[in-house]
Amino acid sequence: MPQQLLDSNQTPRPSNFQVISPWIVLAIGTLGLIWSALVGVILRPGQLGGLLFAVLAMVITFSRPTIGVKVTVGVLLLAVLNIISFFPISNTIELQILGFPVFFEVGSLILLIIHFRANRGVLRPWVRSMIRREVPKAEQEAAARTRINGYKRNLDKKSTDELRNILEESQLVPEALQAAQELIDERKPPESELS
């Protein structure tokens, strides 16, 4: 009778697609580089860069597939931005970004989309973690203190009664309310002077 449950020290075997998915785009890029060599343009700087980065991505993918998938994204982004090239022909789209022309290579963009779809199990969490970077508490507190100090400079010209009205209405953001409270506290005479 076959064992239905995995032992605690066994790991599930990846499917054939999971095994080859990191290699799909690298194989297509390699075919493009072979095509470049056959038509005699492999010595162009873009193709040499493509060859160098493709070999680098292959070595990393062979030794560490999860990291190799991420490195391949970087290589493909270089190709999309037309810095390196895998193919002897190039179809580009020009966009004006901040007044500067930026060229996007369509074939490499398609390869990037294919790569992302084929390896979305690895890439989706990685991209999400980059987008949702957790800000350390000390950095959050420093940013809040900077905002509070800015509000204090703006509210410093107001009288103590106006600051109390601001606190009572509480229609401002929390940092502004805290700045108003700190200004009121700073304007109070010390208790030793009250007696």
C-alpha positions in Angstrom: 0.0 0.0 0.0 1.6 3.4 -1.0 2.2 5.8 1.7 -0.2 8.7 1.4 1.3 11.0 3.9 4.8 12.4 3.7 7.2 11.5 6.5 8.4 14.5 8.5 11.8 14.4 6.8 10.5 14.2 3.2 9.8 17.2 1.1 7.3 17.2 -1.8 8.9 16.7 -5.2 8.5 19.7 -7.5 6.6 19.3 -10.7 8.4 19.2 -14.0 7.2 22.7 -14.8 8.5 24.0 -11.5 11.9 22.5 -12.3 12.2 24.1 -15.8 10.3 27.4 -15.2 13.4 29.3 -14.1 15.1 28.2 -17.3 12.4 29.1 -19.9 13.4 32.8 -20.4 17.1 32.0 -20.1 16.8 29.4 -22.8 15.0 31.9 -25.1 17.6 34.5 -24.4 20.4 32.0 -25.2 18.7 31.1 -28.5 18.6 34.9 -29.3 22.3 35.2 -28.5 23.1 32.2 -30.7 21.1 33.9 -33.5 23.1 37.0 -32.9 26.3 35.0 -33.3 25.0 33.4 -36.5 24.3 36.8 -38.1 27.6 38.3 -36.9 26.4 40.8 -34.4 27.5 39.1 -31.2 30.4 41.5 -30.7 28.1 44.5 -30.3 28.3 45.9 -26.7 24.6 45.1 -26.1 25.0 41.5 -27.1 28.2 41.1 -25.2 26.4 42.4 -22.1 23.5 40.1 -22.8 25.9 37.2 -23.0 27.7 38.1 -19.8 24.5 38.6 -17.8 22.8 35.5 -19.3 25.7 33.4 -18.2 25.7 35.0 -14.8 22.0 34.3 -14.4 22.4 30.7 -15.6 25.2 30.0 -13.1 23.2 31.5 -10.2 20.0 29.7 -11.3 21.8 26.4 -11.5 23.3 26.8 -8.0 20.4 28.6 -6.3 17.2 28.6 -8.4 15.2 30.9 -6.1 17.9 33.6 -6.2 18.5 32.9 -9.9 14.9 33.7 -10.7 15.3 37.1 -9.1 18.6 37.8 -10.8 17.0 36.9 -14.1 14.4 39.6 -13.4 17.2 42.1 -13.1 18.8 40.9 -16.3 15.5 41.2 -18.1 15.0 44.7 -16.8 18.4 45.7 -18.2 17.2 44.2 -21.5 13.9 46.0 -21.4 15.7 49.3 -20.9 17.8 48.5 -23.9 21.1 48.4 -21.9 21.8 44.8 -22.9 20.3 42.7 -25.7 19.7 39.1 -26.5 18.5 39.4 -30.1 20.1 40.8 -33.2 16.9 42.8 -34.0 15.2 45.2 -31.6 11.7 46.6 -31.5 11.5 49.5 -29.1 8.9 51.8 -27.8 9.9 55.4 -26.9 8.3 57.2 -23.9 9.0 60.6 -22.7 9.7 60.5 -18.9 10.3 63.9 -17.3 11.3 65.2 -20.8 13.8 62.5 -21.5 13.3 59.8 -24.1 13.3 56.3 -22.6 13.3 53.3 -24.9 11.7 50.0 -23.9 12.6 46.8 -25.9 9.3 45.0 -26.6 10.7 41.5 -27.0 12.5 41.7 -23.6 9.4 43.1 -22.0 7.4 40.0 -23.3 10.2 37.8 -21.9 9.9 39.5 -18.6 6.1 39.0 -18.5 6.6 35.3 -19.4 9.3 35.0 -16.7 7.0 36.5 -14.1 4.1 34.3 -15.0 6.2 31.2 -15.1 7.8 32.0 -11.7 5.1 33.9 -9.9 5.3 31.6 -6.9 8.8 33.0 -6.2 8.4 36.5 -7.6 5.0 37.6 -6.3 6.0 37.5 -2.6 9.4 39.0 -3.4 7.8 42.0 -5.2 5.2 42.4 -2.5 7.9 42.5 0.2 9.8 45.2 -1.7 6.7 47.3 -2.1 5.5 46.9 1.5 8.8 47.7 3.2 8.4 47.8 6.9 9.7 51.1 8.3 11.6 50.6 11.6 10.0 52.1 14.6 12.9 54.5 15.3 12.5 55.8 11.7 8.8 56.3 12.1 9.3 58.2 15.4 12.0 60.4 13.9 9.6 61.3 11.0 6.8 62.0 13.4 9.1 64.2 15.5 10.1 66.2 12.4 6.4 66.8 11.5 5.6 67.8 15.0 8.5 70.3 15.0 7.3 71.7 11.7 3.8 72.2 13.2 5.3 73.8 16.3 7.1 76.4 14.1 3.8 77.2 12.3 1.7 77.3 15.6 4.3 79.2 17.6 2.8 82.6 16.6 -0.6 81.7 18.0 -1.6 82.7 21.5 -2.1 80.1 24.3 -5.9 80.6 24.1 -5.9 80.0 20.3 -3.8 76.8 20.9 -6.4 75.6 23.5 -9.2 76.2 21.0 -7.2 74.1 18.4 -7.0 71.3 20.9 -10.7 71.5 21.8 -11.8 71.5 18.2 -9.3 68.6 17.4 -9.8 69.0 13.7 -6.1 68.8 12.8 -3.9 65.8 12.3 -2.5 64.2 15.5 1.0 65.6 15.0 -0.4 69.2 14.9 -2.5 68.6 18.0 0.6 67.2 19.8 2.6 70.3 18.7 -0.1 72.6 20.1 -0.1 70.7 23.4 3.7 70.9 23.6 3.6 74.6 22.9 1.0 75.1 25.7 3.2 73.0 28.1 6.3 75.0 27.2 4.5 78.3 27.9 3.3 77.3 31.3 5.5 78.8 34.0 7.4 76.2 36.0 5.7 75.1 39.2 8.5 76.6 41.4 7.6 80.1 40.0 3.9 79.6 40.9 4.5 79.6 44.7 
